[in-house]
Amino acid sequence: MDSLSYKTASLNTASVQKQWILIDANGQILGRLVTKIAKILRGKHKTGFTPHVDCGDNVIVINAEKIRMTGKKLTDRVHFTYSGYPGGQKSITPAELLKKHPTRMIEWAVKGMLPKTKLGRDLFRNLKAYAGDQHPHGAQNPITIDLEKI
């Protein structure tokens, strides 16, 4: 058998088939949901995954305000930000963040799971999160998937 006949196909931006995927976050645990979203954004669920190419799908997340966290993480965990100036440290709990900006919990968690490169920033632009069950991406005909299959 000829060993050169088997070649690994490496995708490029022109040969990637991107889809729009709709995910309902109602009642989902944050960490488990976000790992699956990051996997879809990166394209690791596809057979032609190429690490240096944006071969993932576009993801729409609805009902972002209805996610849940196990244990007391919603009230006891604290997120810190620091501006670099004296007195510029701010802290917020996930419960407060869900009240102010419901989509930011999912966005921060997904962003932390993507590569910290130009590719990661491009992949993050493929995520669209919305607090309610309505979204403006009906023209893209998103496919609703079951997260248990991924």
C-alpha positions in Angstrom: 0.0 0.0 0.0 1.3 3.4 -0.9 2.0 5.4 2.2 1.8 8.7 0.4 -1.8 8.2 -0.7 -3.1 9.1 2.7 -2.9 12.8 3.3 -4.2 14.9 6.1 -6.5 17.6 4.8 -5.7 21.0 6.3 -8.5 23.5 6.1 -8.1 27.1 5.1 -10.5 30.1 5.5 -11.9 29.5 2.0 -12.7 25.8 2.5 -14.4 26.1 5.9 -18.2 25.5 6.1 -19.5 27.7 8.9 -23.0 27.3 10.4 -25.1 29.3 12.9 -26.0 27.3 16.0 -28.6 28.3 18.6 -28.1 27.3 22.2 -30.7 27.8 25.0 -29.0 28.4 28.3 -32.1 28.1 30.4 -31.3 26.0 33.5 -27.8 25.1 32.3 -24.8 25.1 34.6 -22.4 27.8 33.6 -19.1 25.9 33.4 -20.5 22.9 31.5 -22.4 25.1 29.1 -19.4 27.3 28.4 -17.0 24.4 27.7 -19.3 23.2 25.0 -19.7 26.7 23.5 -15.9 27.1 23.4 -15.6 23.7 21.7 -18.1 24.7 19.0 -16.5 28.2 18.5 -13.1 26.6 18.1 -14.3 23.9 15.7 -13.1 20.9 17.6 -16.4 19.1 17.1 -15.7 18.9 13.3 -13.6 16.3 11.6 -11.6 18.8 9.7 -10.4 20.7 12.7 -7.3 22.8 12.0 -5.7 24.5 15.0 -4.5 27.7 13.2 -7.7 28.4 11.3 -11.1 29.7 12.3 -13.1 26.6 11.4 -15.7 26.8 14.2 -19.3 27.8 13.9 -21.2 31.0 14.9 -23.0 30.5 18.2 -26.1 32.3 19.4 -26.9 31.9 23.2 -30.4 32.8 24.4 -31.8 33.0 28.0 -28.3 34.0 29.4 -29.9 35.4 32.5 -31.3 31.9 33.4 -28.0 30.1 33.8 -27.2 28.6 37.2 -24.1 27.9 39.2 -23.7 25.0 41.7 -23.1 25.5 45.4 -22.7 29.0 46.7 -20.7 30.3 43.8 -23.4 32.8 42.8 -23.0 34.7 46.1 -19.6 33.8 47.5 -17.3 34.1 44.4 -15.9 37.5 43.7 -14.5 38.8 40.4 -11.9 41.6 40.6 -10.9 44.2 38.0 -8.1 46.7 38.4 -7.7 49.8 36.3 -4.0 50.4 37.2 -4.7 53.6 39.1 -4.7 54.0 42.9 -8.2 53.1 44.2 -9.1 51.5 40.9 -9.8 48.0 42.1 -13.5 47.0 41.7 -15.2 43.8 42.8 -18.5 42.2 41.8 -20.2 38.9 42.6 -21.8 36.7 39.9 -25.3 37.5 41.3 -24.7 41.2 40.9 -23.3 40.7 37.5 -26.3 38.7 36.3 -28.6 41.6 37.5 -26.5 44.3 35.7 -25.2 42.5 32.6 -26.7 39.0 32.2 -24.7 38.1 29.1 -21.3 39.0 30.5 -21.0 35.9 32.7 -21.1 33.7 29.6 -18.9 36.1 27.6 -16.2 36.3 30.3 -16.2 32.5 30.7 -16.0 31.7 27.0 -13.3 34.3 26.5 -11.1 32.7 29.1 -11.3 29.3 27.4 -10.3 30.6 23.9 -6.7 31.1 22.8 -5.1 34.4 23.9 -4.0 35.3 20.3 -5.4 37.1 17.3 -7.2 33.8 16.4 -8.9 33.8 19.8 -10.1 37.3 19.4 -11.6 36.4 16.0 -13.2 33.4 17.4 -14.8 35.4 20.2 -16.5 37.6 17.6 -18.5 34.5 16.5 -20.4 34.4 19.9 -23.6 36.3 20.3 -25.3 36.2 23.7 -28.7 37.5 24.6 -30.5 37.8 27.9 -34.0 36.9 26.7 -35.3 34.3 24.3 -35.4 36.7 21.3 -32.4 37.2 18.9 -32.0 39.3 15.7 -30.3 36.5 13.7 -33.4 34.8 12.3 -32.2 35.4 8.7 -29.2 33.1 9.3 -31.5 30.1 10.0 -29.7 28.9 13.1 -29.8 25.2 13.9 -30.9 24.3 17.5 -28.7 21.6 18.9 -28.8 19.3 21.9 -25.8 20.0 24.1 -25.8 16.4 25.3 -24.7 15.2 21.8 -21.5 17.4 21.9 
